[in-house]
């Protein structure tokens, strides 16, 4: 049963990745591995990592996800789906329990409970979505699919047979007579329900909330040998309901509809992301749906921030510093300079994170974001020397950057962080200029964090972004980055001024 729907995440079947893709090579550099680990925590059963590893490649597919994500901002939509997901989780739990049961009667009854949860979840979700106005194509298509499935002969039969078996089991009433070590099981013969009698007698004495004095017994997953024998005697006394139960379990082993099961897993992508975003929004951080273009490389970011760092800082009740960026006209490369530990690497990570998250169809950290739809993302961050590789750190840097330049296209995004820091200044300048020449010729978007301030004016495609320090106390980093000309001496002069060791201050103290 197709009904025009096959996935709430992928608009076309060809968009779905083959297998379960691992994390992209740049994930660790951009701290996206931390982001995904945080978002998917508690949802391991859904194996969501692979979904967050699979960016989309065209604007309409991204718009398809953005539409669904917007629907989940409505409480009535997300509430209905969460209730469905809870029943599906209970269904899976009971299926797992059924597989572990040793007694066949208990196994089948647990299986019946799983089917009951499934049917209830599907019916309730179909009713809830049917009463809502849905603008997202994915949700509208799924609603149409679900309505057809609920009315299909296979599902209506599953529901009716589930109810029939449940009614048969519920009709069973029996008595146990315990005499020493002998237990006799027989049909009930109109015996009084003393529990109900006691409750009726003492009902008039109830005043508000009362303490429960009943003794609670431990409930073990499996029946003990006495319980199993009692159940077997009950099955012998009432063979028809147990025969129906056995036939039901044998006939419906694969009762889960593939489309419903796929929706149950994939919808967790949206729920997990919304929960993460809402937690940060409550802390006052902005999110928005990015405007994407497949042609324009003019990019804008206002009040953007590193998602992984923000999560840690919010939990520590520390402030999160937001930054802006802008590339317009022929500008392509952000050259980031400034003091160490001043937020340069965080800025570069933010730029990379935004472009990747936008391709997932997610709202991104920022008040206003416009981005280019890049085809691939490459990163090169400073790494410790690998002694086992048989080559030095500089050679390793060269091999890695060569691979990036060979594979990158004009539609790629490259994030470079402090490359060639292990060599001499002259060599670093020479090698960096060669790299900048290749990046400029490719006309791709890039961020280059460097200690070489002269790269900020390499050509007309480069834009200088400088990490700021506190105006009063220059040793304090503000973690704000400004678009302005680089001044390699600014930080050193500020520190010298603070400690009164500039030439003018020294001459002043020495006097004539």
C-alpha positions as CSV (number, residue, x, y, z in Angstrom):
1,X,0.0,0.0,0.0
2,X,1.9,3.1,-1.3
3,X,-0.6,6.0,-1.1
4,X,2.3,8.4,-2.1
5,X,4.1,8.0,1.2
6,X,7.3,6.1,2.0
7,X,9.2,8.3,4.5
8,X,8.6,11.3,6.8
9,X,12.3,12.1,6.4
10,X,13.1,11.5,2.7
11,X,10.9,12.9,0.0
12,X,12.3,10.5,-2.6
13,X,13.4,7.0,-2.2
14,X,16.8,7.9,-3.9
15,X,17.4,10.4,-1.1
16,X,17.6,7.6,1.5
17,X,21.2,6.5,2.2
18,X,22.3,2.9,1.6
19,X,22.8,1.1,4.8
20,X,23.6,2.9,8.1
21,X,26.2,5.6,7.3
22,X,28.9,6.4,9.9
23,X,29.8,9.8,11.0
24,X,31.4,12.1,8.3
25,X,35.1,12.8,8.7
26,X,34.5,16.4,9.8
27,X,32.1,15.5,12.6
28,X,34.7,15.5,15.4
29,X,36.5,18.7,14.2
30,X,33.1,20.5,14.3
31,X,32.0,18.9,17.6
32,X,29.0,17.6,15.8
33,X,29.6,14.1,17.3
34,X,28.9,15.8,20.7
35,X,25.8,17.4,19.4
36,X,24.4,14.1,18.0
37,X,25.3,12.2,21.2
38,X,23.4,14.7,23.3
39,X,20.4,14.8,21.1
40,X,20.0,11.0,20.7
41,X,20.6,10.2,24.4
42,X,17.8,8.1,25.7
43,X,16.7,7.1,22.2
44,X,19.3,4.5,21.4
45,X,16.6,2.0,20.4
46,X,15.8,4.1,17.3
47,X,19.4,4.2,16.0
48,X,19.1,7.8,15.1
49,X,22.8,8.4,14.6
50,X,22.7,7.3,11.0
51,X,19.9,9.8,10.2
52,X,22.0,12.6,11.6
53,X,24.9,11.5,9.5
54,X,22.9,11.8,6.2
55,X,22.6,15.4,4.8
56,X,20.3,16.2,2.0
57,X,21.4,17.4,-1.4
58,X,18.7,19.6,-2.9
59,X,16.5,22.5,-1.7
60,X,13.2,20.8,-2.1
61,X,14.2,17.8,0.0
62,X,15.4,20.2,2.7
63,X,12.1,22.2,2.5
64,X,10.2,18.8,2.9
65,X,11.9,18.3,6.3
66,X,11.5,22.0,7.3
67,X,7.8,21.8,6.8
68,X,7.5,18.7,9.0
69,X,9.7,20.3,11.6
70,X,7.4,23.4,11.7
71,X,4.4,21.1,12.2
72,X,6.1,19.7,15.3
73,X,6.2,23.1,16.8
74,X,2.4,22.8,17.3
75,X,1.6,21.1,20.6
76,X,-1.4,19.2,19.2
77,X,0.8,17.6,16.5
78,X,3.8,16.7,18.6
79,X,1.5,15.6,21.5
80,X,-0.4,13.2,19.2
81,X,2.9,11.7,17.8
82,X,4.5,11.4,21.3
83,X,1.4,9.5,22.6
84,X,1.7,7.2,19.5
85,X,5.4,6.7,20.1
86,X,4.8,5.8,23.7
87,X,2.4,3.1,22.8
88,X,4.8,1.8,20.1
89,X,7.6,1.7,22.7
90,X,5.3,-0.4,25.0
91,X,4.5,-2.6,22.1
92,X,8.2,-3.3,21.4
93,X,8.9,-3.9,25.0
94,X,6.1,-6.5,25.2
95,X,7.3,-8.2,22.1
96,X,10.7,-8.4,23.6
97,X,9.2,-9.8,26.8
98,X,7.2,-12.3,24.9
99,X,10.3,-13.7,23.3
100,X,11.8,-14.4,26.8
101,X,8.8,-16.1,28.3
102,X,9.1,-19.9,28.9
103,X,5.4,-20.6,29.4
104,X,3.6,-20.7,26.1
105,X,0.4,-19.3,27.5
106,X,2.1,-16.4,29.1
107,X,4.2,-15.8,26.0
108,X,1.0,-15.6,23.8
109,X,-0.8,-13.3,26.2
110,X,2.2,-11.0,26.3
111,X,2.2,-11.0,22.5
112,X,-1.5,-10.1,22.5
113,X,-0.7,-7.2,24.8
114,X,1.8,-5.9,22.3
115,X,-0.7,-6.1,19.4
116,X,-3.2,-4.3,21.6
117,X,-0.8,-1.4,22.2
118,X,0.0,-1.2,18.5
119,X,-3.7,-1.2,17.4
120,X,-4.6,1.4,20.0
121,X,-1.6,3.6,19.0
122,X,-2.4,3.5,15.3
123,X,-6.1,4.2,15.8
124,X,-5.6,7.1,18.2
125,X,-3.0,8.7,15.9
126,X,-5.2,8.4,12.9
127,X,-8.0,10.1,14.8
128,X,-5.8,12.9,16.1
129,X,-4.2,13.7,12.7
130,X,-7.5,13.5,11.0
131,X,-8.8,16.3,13.1
132,X,-5.9,18.6,12.3
133,X,-5.0,21.0,9.5
134,X,-1.6,19.8,8.2
135,X,0.4,22.0,5.8
136,X,3.6,19.8,5.6
137,X,3.6,17.5,2.6
138,X,5.2,14.7,4.6
139,X,2.6,14.8,7.4
140,X,-0.3,15.1,4.9
141,X,0.9,12.1,2.9
142,X,1.4,10.1,6.0
143,X,-2.1,10.9,7.2
144,X,-3.5,9.7,3.9
145,X,-1.5,6.6,4.2
146,X,-2.5,6.0,7.8
147,X,-6.2,6.5,7.0
148,X,-6.1,4.0,4.2
149,X,-4.2,1.5,6.4
150,X,-6.7,1.8,9.3
151,X,-9.6,1.1,7.0
152,X,-7.8,-1.8,5.2
153,X,-9.2,-5.3,5.6
154,X,-5.9,-6.5,7.2
155,X,-5.9,-3.9,10.0
156,X,-9.7,-4.1,10.7
157,X,-9.4,-7.8,11.0
158,X,-6.4,-7.5,13.3
159,X,-8.3,-5.1,15.6
160,X,-11.5,-7.3,15.6
161,X,-9.6,-10.5,16.4
162,X,-7.5,-8.7,19.1
163,X,-10.7,-7.6,20.8
164,X,-12.3,-11.0,20.4
165,X,-9.4,-12.8,22.0
166,X,-9.2,-10.2,24.8
167,X,-12.9,-10.6,25.5
168,X,-12.6,-14.4,25.6
169,X,-9.8,-14.2,28.2
170,X,-11.6,-11.5,30.2
171,X,-14.7,-13.8,30.5
172,X,-12.7,-16.5,32.3
173,X,-13.6,-16.7,36.0
174,X,-12.1,-19.5,38.2
175,X,-11.5,-20.4,41.8
176,X,-8.6,-21.9,43.6
177,X,-8.9,-24.1,46.7
178,X,-5.7,-24.4,48.6
179,X,-5.5,-27.3,51.1
180,X,-2.0,-27.7,52.5
181,X,0.2,-28.5,49.5
182,X,-2.8,-29.3,47.3
183,X,-4.2,-26.7,44.9
184,X,-7.5,-27.3,43.2
185,X,-8.6,-25.2,40.2
186,X,-12.3,-25.1,39.2
187,X,-14.7,-22.8,37.4
188,X,-16.2,-20.1,39.5
189,X,-19.7,-20.8,40.8
190,X,-21.0,-17.4,41.7
191,X,-18.8,-17.0,44.7
192,X,-18.8,-13.6,46.4
193,X,-16.1,-11.2,45.6
194,X,-15.0,-10.3,49.1
195,X,-12.6,-7.7,47.9
196,X,-15.5,-5.7,46.4
197,X,-17.6,-6.3,49.5
198,X,-15.0,-4.9,51.8
199,X,-14.6,-1.8,49.6
200,X,-18.3,-1.2,49.6
201,X,-18.5,-1.6,53.4
202,X,-15.8,0.9,54.1
203,X,-16.5,3.3,51.3
204,X,-18.6,5.5,53.6
205,X,-15.6,6.0,55.9
206,X,-13.4,7.3,53.1
207,X,-12.4,11.0,53.7
208,X,-10.2,12.4,51.0
209,X,-6.8,10.8,50.3
210,X,-6.2,7.8,52.5
211,X,-3.1,5.7,53.1
212,X,-3.0,2.4,51.3
213,X,-2.2,-0.4,53.7
214,X,-2.4,-3.2,51.2
215,X,0.6,-5.5,51.0
216,X,2.4,-5.5,47.7
217,X,3.9,-8.6,46.3
218,X,6.9,-8.8,43.9
219,X,5.8,-9.5,40.4
220,X,8.4,-11.7,38.6
221,X,8.6,-11.8,34.8
222,X,8.2,-15.5,34.5
223,X,5.6,-17.7,36.2
224,X,6.9,-20.0,38.9
225,X,6.1,-23.7,38.7
226,X,2.9,-23.4,40.8
227,X,1.6,-20.5,38.7
228,X,2.4,-22.3,35.5
229,X,0.5,-25.4,36.6
230,X,-2.5,-23.3,37.8
231,X,-2.6,-21.5,34.4
232,X,-2.4,-24.9,32.6
233,X,-5.4,-26.1,34.6
234,X,-7.3,-23.0,33.7
235,X,-6.5,-23.6,30.0
236,X,-7.9,-27.1,30.4
237,X,-11.1,-25.8,32.0
238,X,-11.6,-23.1,29.4
239,X,-10.0,-24.4,26.2
240,X,-11.7,-22.1,23.7
241,X,-10.2,-18.7,24.7
242,X,-6.8,-20.3,24.9
243,X,-7.2,-21.9,21.5
244,X,-8.2,-18.5,20.1
245,X,-5.1,-17.0,21.7
246,X,-2.8,-19.7,20.2
247,X,-4.3,-19.3,16.8
248,X,-4.0,-15.5,17.0
249,X,-0.3,-15.6,17.9
250,X,0.4,-18.1,15.1
251,X,-1.5,-16.0,12.5
252,X,-0.1,-12.6,13.2
253,X,3.6,-12.8,13.9
254,X,4.4,-10.0,11.5
255,X,1.5,-7.6,12.4
256,X,3.6,-4.4,12.3
257,X,3.0,-2.4,9.1
258,X,6.4,-1.4,7.6
259,X,5.2,2.1,6.8
260,X,4.0,2.7,10.4
261,X,7.1,1.2,11.9
262,X,9.3,3.4,9.7
263,X,7.3,6.5,10.7
264,X,7.7,5.5,14.4
265,X,11.5,5.5,14.0
266,X,12.0,8.4,11.7
267,X,9.7,10.8,13.6
268,X,12.1,10.5,16.5
269,X,14.5,12.6,14.5
270,X,12.1,15.5,14.7
271,X,11.1,14.9,18.3
272,X,14.7,14.7,19.5
273,X,15.7,17.9,17.7
274,X,12.7,19.8,18.9
275,X,13.4,18.8,22.5
276,X,17.0,19.9,22.2
277,X,16.1,23.3,20.6
278,X,13.4,24.0,23.1
279,X,15.8,23.4,26.0
280,X,18.2,26.0,24.6
281,X,15.4,28.4,23.7
282,X,14.3,28.4,27.3
283,X,17.7,29.7,28.1
284,X,17.2,32.6,25.8
285,X,19.1,31.4,22.7
286,X,17.7,32.0,19.2
287,X,17.0,29.5,16.5
288,X,15.7,30.0,13.0
289,X,15.0,28.2,9.7
290,X,17.9,29.1,7.4
291,X,17.3,30.5,4.0
292,X,19.3,28.3,1.6
293,X,20.4,29.0,-2.0
294,X,22.0,26.7,-4.6
295,X,23.4,29.6,-6.6
296,X,24.2,32.6,-4.3
297,X,27.3,32.4,-2.1
298,X,26.4,35.5,-0.2
299,X,26.0,34.2,3.4
300,X,24.6,35.9,6.5
301,X,24.6,34.9,10.1
302,X,23.2,37.0,13.0
303,X,23.5,35.9,16.7
304,X,24.9,32.5,15.8
305,X,26.6,30.2,18.2
306,X,28.4,26.8,18.6
307,X,25.6,24.3,19.4
308,X,27.9,21.9,21.4
309,X,29.5,24.6,23.4
310,X,26.2,26.3,24.1
311,X,24.7,23.1,25.6
312,X,27.6,22.8,28.0
313,X,27.5,26.5,29.0
314,X,23.7,26.5,29.5
315,X,24.0,23.5,31.8
316,X,26.8,25.3,33.7
317,X,24.6,28.4,33.9
318,X,27.3,30.4,32.0
319,X,26.6,33.0,29.3
320,X,26.7,32.1,25.7
321,X,28.4,34.6,23.3
322,X,26.8,34.9,19.9
323,X,28.5,36.2,16.8
324,X,27.7,37.5,13.3
325,X,29.2,36.9,9.9
326,X,28.7,38.2,6.4
327,X,30.1,37.4,3.0
328,X,28.7,39.4,0.0
329,X,29.6,40.0,-3.6
330,X,32.8,38.3,-4.5
331,X,33.8,37.6,-0.9
332,X,34.3,33.9,-0.2
333,X,36.9,33.4,2.6
334,X,36.6,34.5,6.3
335,X,40.2,34.9,7.6
336,X,40.0,34.8,11.4
337,X,42.8,36.2,13.5
338,X,43.1,37.4,17.1
339,X,44.4,36.3,20.5
340,X,44.6,32.7,21.6
341,X,41.6,31.3,23.4
342,X,39.6,34.2,22.1
343,X,36.8,32.2,20.3
344,X,38.4,31.9,16.8
345,X,38.0,28.1,16.6
346,X,34.5,28.3,18.1
347,X,33.6,30.8,15.3
348,X,34.9,28.4,12.7
349,X,33.0,25.5,14.1
350,X,29.8,27.5,14.2
351,X,30.2,28.3,10.5
352,X,30.6,24.6,9.6
353,X,27.9,23.4,12.0
354,X,25.4,25.8,10.5
355,X,26.0,24.6,6.9
356,X,25.7,20.9,7.9
357,X,22.6,21.3,10.1
358,X,20.9,23.3,7.4
359,X,21.3,20.4,5.0
360,X,19.6,18.2,7.6
361,X,16.5,20.4,7.3
362,X,16.8,21.5,11.0
363,X,16.4,25.0,12.5
364,X,19.8,26.3,13.2
365,X,21.4,28.3,16.1
366,X,21.0,31.9,15.2
367,X,18.5,34.8,14.9
368,X,18.9,35.1,11.1
369,X,20.8,32.8,8.8
370,X,21.2,32.7,5.0
371,X,23.5,30.0,3.6
372,X,24.8,28.4,0.4
373,X,23.9,24.8,-0.2
374,X,27.4,23.3,-0.3
375,X,28.0,19.9,-1.9
376,X,30.6,18.7,0.6
377,X,32.2,19.9,3.8
378,X,36.0,19.6,4.5
379,X,37.8,20.4,7.7
380,X,41.5,20.5,8.8
381,X,42.1,21.2,12.4
382,X,45.4,21.0,14.2
383,X,46.2,17.5,15.4
384,X,48.9,16.1,17.5
385,X,51.7,14.4,15.6
386,X,51.0,10.7,14.9
387,X,54.3,9.1,15.7
388,X,53.1,5.8,14.2
389,X,52.4,7.4,10.8
390,X,56.1,7.6,10.0
391,X,55.9,11.3,9.0
392,X,56.2,14.6,10.8
393,X,53.4,16.9,11.7
394,X,54.1,19.3,8.8
395,X,54.1,16.5,6.3
396,X,50.9,15.2,7.7
397,X,49.3,18.7,7.4
398,X,50.4,18.8,3.8
399,X,49.0,15.4,2.9
400,X,45.7,16.3,4.5
401,X,45.4,19.7,2.9
402,X,46.4,18.2,-0.5
403,X,43.6,15.6,-0.2
404,X,41.1,18.4,0.5
405,X,42.2,20.6,-2.4
406,X,42.0,17.6,-4.8
407,X,38.5,16.6,-3.8
408,X,36.9,20.0,-3.2
409,X,34.7,21.7,-5.8
410,X,33.5,25.3,-6.3
411,X,30.4,24.3,-4.3
412,X,32.3,23.0,-1.3
413,X,32.9,24.5,2.1
414,X,36.4,24.3,3.7
415,X,37.2,25.0,7.4
416,X,40.9,25.3,8.2
417,X,42.1,25.8,11.8
418,X,45.7,26.9,12.5
419,X,47.4,24.9,9.8
420,X,51.2,24.9,9.4
421,X,51.7,26.1,12.9
422,X,54.5,23.5,13.4
423,X,56.9,25.1,10.9
424,X,58.8,28.4,10.7
425,X,57.0,31.7,10.1
426,X,58.4,32.1,6.6
427,X,57.5,28.5,5.6
428,X,54.0,28.9,7.1
429,X,53.4,32.1,5.1
430,X,54.7,30.5,1.9
431,X,52.6,27.3,2.3
432,X,49.5,29.2,3.4
433,X,49.6,31.5,0.4
434,X,49.7,28.5,-1.9
435,X,46.7,27.1,-0.1
436,X,44.8,30.4,-0.3
437,X,45.6,30.6,-4.0
438,X,44.0,27.2,-4.6
439,X,41.0,28.1,-2.5
440,X,40.5,31.4,-4.3
441,X,40.7,29.8,-7.7
442,X,38.1,27.2,-6.7
443,X,35.8,30.1,-5.7
444,X,34.5,28.0,-2.8
445,X,33.4,29.2,0.7
446,X,36.0,28.8,3.4
447,X,36.9,29.8,7.0
448,X,40.6,30.1,7.8
449,X,41.7,30.5,11.4
450,X,45.3,31.6,11.4
451,X,48.0,33.4,13.3
452,X,49.2,35.0,10.0
453,X,47.4,38.3,9.9
454,X,48.7,39.0,6.4
455,X,46.4,36.4,5.0
456,X,43.4,38.6,5.8
457,X,44.3,40.8,2.8
458,X,45.4,38.0,0.5
459,X,43.0,39.0,-2.3
460,X,39.5,40.6,-2.8
461,X,37.8,37.3,-1.8
462,X,39.1,37.4,1.7
463,X,37.4,39.1,4.6
464,X,39.1,39.8,7.9
465,X,37.4,38.8,11.2
466,X,39.2,39.6,14.4
467,X,38.7,38.3,17.9
468,X,38.2,41.2,20.3
469,X,39.5,41.8,23.8
470,X,38.2,43.9,26.6
471,X,38.8,47.6,26.1
472,X,39.7,48.2,29.7
473,X,41.5,44.9,30.5
474,X,43.0,43.6,27.2
475,X,44.0,40.2,28.7
476,X,40.3,39.4,29.0
477,X,38.8,37.8,25.9
478,X,35.2,38.9,25.0
479,X,34.8,36.0,22.6
480,X,33.2,38.4,20.2
481,X,34.6,38.5,16.6
482,X,34.3,41.6,14.5
483,X,34.6,42.2,10.8
484,X,37.5,44.6,10.6
485,X,41.1,44.8,9.3
486,X,43.6,42.5,11.1
487,X,46.2,44.1,13.2
488,X,48.8,41.6,14.3
489,X,50.2,43.9,16.9
490,X,46.9,45.1,18.4
491,X,46.8,42.4,21.1
492,X,50.5,42.7,22.0
493,X,50.3,46.5,22.2
494,X,47.2,46.3,24.4
495,X,49.0,44.0,26.9
496,X,52.1,46.2,26.8
497,X,50.0,49.2,27.5
498,X,48.3,47.5,30.4
499,X,51.6,46.7,32.0
500,X,53.1,50.1,31.1
501,X,55.9,48.7,29.1
502,X,55.3,50.4,25.8
503,X,58.2,52.5,24.4
504,X,56.4,55.7,25.4
505,X,55.7,54.5,28.9
506,X,59.3,53.4,29.4
507,X,60.7,56.6,28.1
508,X,58.3,58.5,30.3
509,X,59.6,56.7,33.4
510,X,63.2,57.0,32.5
511,X,62.9,60.8,32.0
512,X,65.6,63.1,30.6
